[in-house]
Amino acid sequence: MEFRHLRCFLAVAEELHFARAAERLHIEQSPLSRAIKELEEDLGAQLFVRTTRSTRLTRAGHEFLRHVRRILPMVQQARDSTLAVANGYQQQLRVALSDALPSPCLPALLARCREQEPEVEVRMFEMPFSDQFRGLHDDLYDVGFNQVGSVGDGLLARPVWHDPLRVVVPERHPLLTHRHVPLEEVLRYPLVLGHQTICEGFTRQIDRMLRQTNDEPLILERVGSFEMMVTLVAAGYALGLAGASHMLVCGERGVVARPLAGEEIRLTTYLVHRTEYLSETLERFIERAETLEWSGVGLTESHQPDTSEV
């Protein structure tokens, strides 16, 4: 069994289509089919049921996929760590990112890390929260940032950054008569919100807020990026809900972001790590993260935890 066999298997298992998997791997379909056949012969088990209409995993294939999804990242990280040492870095921090976090705190944190500990390589990995959760448990990552917060046994979630919530409306919209828009007025219009898997934590916090109202929101679309949210809002299809920092990154292309009326609602970003022994390098990284705060206007120093979160 070779590394290429695992890469070929993963591509076919995720695409469930040999032609698409071959295109993804930038190889012809015949060597891909040959690699899968070699792998099945080596394992002594059939991994796929392939017909003229479909390709699906067998029970053995599902079990093998579970292990391959753990093995491949570990092999890649072994390569990356070796290369980091060869390039002069003394240590490495592996940081998992979920929920499409655009907070200005993140680049500020990375800049501080590079300035204060240039010998430590910080590697960033973007993924859905479910992959971050598994990766932290499996020691694939040292620390994660997400907006879920609830992580269960073995992991600790620290609230570190708070992002003021904004309603995103098209230019020249009737709601712009309000400097602070009442939520009940927002719910009179269709909404475009985040995708439950890609932006899981963000979606949970927004849905939790909406459940506290008496009105059932009309959700027109769930999207995987805030750029797409802004696009649909600017086109007049719906209103959006996003953090103030999201609007900084996306820009205000044909849209206006306004605060909601009443007590300010803020989206919370959590730093997550295992509860076991933390290295001194990771402890310093956490301390830097906890001293940064996003006010909706700019970065500030913050040493006190904030309890007014979504």
Sequence and secondary structure as in RCSB ss.txt:
>XXXX:A:sequence
MEFRHLRCFLAVAEELHFARAAERLHIEQSPLSRAIKELEEDLGAQLFVRTTRSTRLTRAGHEFLRHVRRILPMV
QQARDSTLAVANGYQQQLRVALSDALPSPCLPALLARCREQEPEVEVRMFEMPFSDQFRGLHDDLYDVGFNQVGS
VGDGLLARPVWHDPLRVVVPERHPLLTHRHVPLEEVLRYPLVLGHQTICEGFTRQIDRMLRQTNDEPLILERVGS
FEMMVTLVAAGYALGLAGASHMLVCGERGVVARPLAGEEIRLTTYLVHRTEYLSETLERFIERAETLEWSGVGLT
ESHQPDTSEV
>XXXX:A:secstr
  HHHHHHHHHHHHH  HHHHHHHHTS HHHHHHHHHHHHHHHTS  EEE SS EEE HHHHHHHHHHHHHHHHH
HHHHHHHHHHHTT SEEEEEEE TT   THHHHHHHHHHHH TTEEEEEEE  HHHHHHHHHTTS SEEEES   
  TTEEEEEEEEEEEEEEEETT GGGG SSB HHHHTTS EEEE TTTTHHHHHHHHHHHHTSSS   EEEEES 
HHHHHHHHHTTS EEEEEHHHHHHH  SSEEEEEBSSS  EEEEEEEEESS   HHHHHHHHHHHTEEE SSSEE
E  S      
